[in-house]
Amino acid sequence: MPQFEQRNLRDCLGTFVTGVTVITTVAANGVPVGVTANSFSSVSLDPPLVLWSQALSARSFPIFRDAERFIINILAEGQAEISKRFAKSGADKFAAIETRRGIGGLPIIVGCTAFLECVKVATYPGGDHIVFVARVENFERTDRKPLAFGGGRYMVTHAHDLGAFSPGKALAQLSHVDAVRLVTAALPEVSSRLNATLGIAVWGNRGPTVIAWEPSPNPVTTDLRTGLVVSPLFAASGLVFSAFLPREKVDGHIEKEIAALKAANVSTVPSMEEINERLARVRSLGVSRSVPERFGSGITAYGAPIFDDTGQVAFALTAVGRNSDVGEDERDPFPTALRREAQALSERLAIAARGAIC
Ligand SMILES: Cc1cc2nc3c(=O)[nH]c(=O)nc-3n(C[C@H](O)[C@H](O)[C@H](O)COP(=O)(O)O)c2cc1C
């Protein structure tokens, strides 16, 4: 007899983070059936085999046991509600769920990340579950990010290297982690040279994201949070990415920001023309400027781009200081010095990248 509580085993197994699927089929009477399952796994490429296991107690078990085929719908990031719906035992799970018909008229859930159309080839007993092994006949995949599940909670996936941050070829050799390490390791010395609080931001999955701070000995604020996603239009680091990244990468974030401002009835929503002017100014001066309200009055932030060796902006170096110390114009001595520090870091990155390639 096992010397542990079932609950503890469940929690332990739950630490293994998985994707989430809804397995669909049709019953003999033509009614569509589906269940949420994360027991899905790939088995073999040649022949192409996959498996999943179903609880014998599931209401739909006799239907899957008798079905010749099923479809594995791999759910996308925004489909947690669909997962919850198909995890509830009972009828009418398909109401208000958009589907299309696959092979044999089986339902494919629209908007999923990928689906596999399968023919069952074997079943194996597995305690209170049964294991279905199936051959893949057809599949489709999209670029949609998948939904994940672990520790009893729905999750979204982020690449270990902060996702959408896309270093140039050489920086890819250096590896994102090393690039971040190099830049953040330089922060204390740059901060002491500029005598200012510094931040480093990357372009993450949700837009400009602050990943490190270096407070100056004379800090202007204690509110230095990392992981903060900042505005692509109003934050100094956000403006750097909006100005220097390819437009198609930032446009969606800018549009979202404008929509949010409009929804919040903000009276001074900038027009596209004003935004373009603002970004053109950042490009021509090589520095962005913002007045971050959350730091209180009399504080200005500047941002400058750190490029990789292919000329793509990889980081935004941001400095926050009192107006009396940092000035209020991008051409003042302080922002000019910040721009030079960012340039020097770009060069150091390129040198390190070349070293990594050699
Ligand atoms: C994330 C998640 C994963 C699940 N994975 C499985 C699984 O792999 N096998 C299974 O039998 N049930 C699994 N379940 C539970 C079923 O989805 C649930 O029992 C469902 O109600 C069965 O539907 P039915 O009783 O209408 O057949 C999972 C539930 C969730 C929320």
PDBQT file of the ligand as one rigid body, heavy atoms in Angstrom, charges set to zero:
ROOT
HETATM    1  C1  LIG A 401      -6.685  20.983 -16.984  1.00  0.00    +0.000 C 
HETATM    2  C2  LIG A 401      -7.495  19.727 -16.896  1.00  0.00    +0.000 A 
HETATM    3  C3  LIG A 401      -6.994  18.546 -17.375  1.00  0.00    +0.000 A 
HETATM    4  C4  LIG A 401      -7.722  17.368 -17.332  1.00  0.00    +0.000 A 
HETATM    5  N1  LIG A 401      -7.202  16.230 -17.847  1.00  0.00    +0.000 NA
HETATM    6  C5  LIG A 401      -7.901  15.094 -17.841  1.00  0.00    +0.000 A 
HETATM    7  C6  LIG A 401      -7.381  13.916 -18.449  1.00  0.00    +0.000 A 
HETATM    8  O1  LIG A 401      -6.299  13.910 -18.980  1.00  0.00    +0.000 OA
HETATM    9  N2  LIG A 401      -8.152  12.795 -18.416  1.00  0.00    +0.000 N 
HETATM   10  C7  LIG A 401      -9.385  12.776 -17.841  1.00  0.00    +0.000 A 
HETATM   11  O2  LIG A 401     -10.033  11.743 -17.831  1.00  0.00    +0.000 OA
HETATM   12  N3  LIG A 401      -9.896  13.902 -17.255  1.00  0.00    +0.000 NA
HETATM   13  C8  LIG A 401      -9.198  15.054 -17.262  1.00  0.00    +0.000 A 
HETATM   14  N4  LIG A 401      -9.718  16.180 -16.721  1.00  0.00    +0.000 N 
HETATM   15  C9  LIG A 401     -11.052  16.144 -16.129  1.00  0.00    +0.000 C 
HETATM   16  C10 LIG A 401     -12.153  16.099 -17.181  1.00  0.00    +0.000 C 
HETATM   17  O3  LIG A 401     -12.051  17.150 -18.086  1.00  0.00    +0.000 OA
HETATM   18  C11 LIG A 401     -13.478  16.138 -16.486  1.00  0.00    +0.000 C 
HETATM   19  O4  LIG A 401     -13.610  15.037 -15.641  1.00  0.00    +0.000 OA
HETATM   20  C12 LIG A 401     -14.682  16.183 -17.401  1.00  0.00    +0.000 C 
HETATM   21  O5  LIG A 401     -15.739  16.590 -16.641  1.00  0.00    +0.000 OA
HETATM   22  C13 LIG A 401     -15.042  14.902 -18.011  1.00  0.00    +0.000 C 
HETATM   23  O6  LIG A 401     -16.232  15.156 -18.747  1.00  0.00    +0.000 OA
HETATM   24  P1  LIG A 401     -17.419  14.106 -18.857  1.00  0.00    +0.000 P 
HETATM   25  O7  LIG A 401     -17.681  13.589 -17.460  1.00  0.00    +0.000 OA
HETATM   26  O8  LIG A 401     -18.542  14.894 -19.423  1.00  0.00    +0.000 OA
HETATM   27  O9  LIG A 401     -16.932  13.022 -19.742  1.00  0.00    +0.000 OA
HETATM   28  C14 LIG A 401      -8.997  17.371 -16.764  1.00  0.00    +0.000 A 
HETATM   29  C15 LIG A 401      -9.511  18.561 -16.245  1.00  0.00    +0.000 A 
HETATM   30  C16 LIG A 401      -8.771  19.720 -16.315  1.00  0.00    +0.000 A 
HETATM   31  C17 LIG A 401      -9.345  21.003 -15.778  1.00  0.00    +0.000 C 
ENDROOT
TORSDOF 0
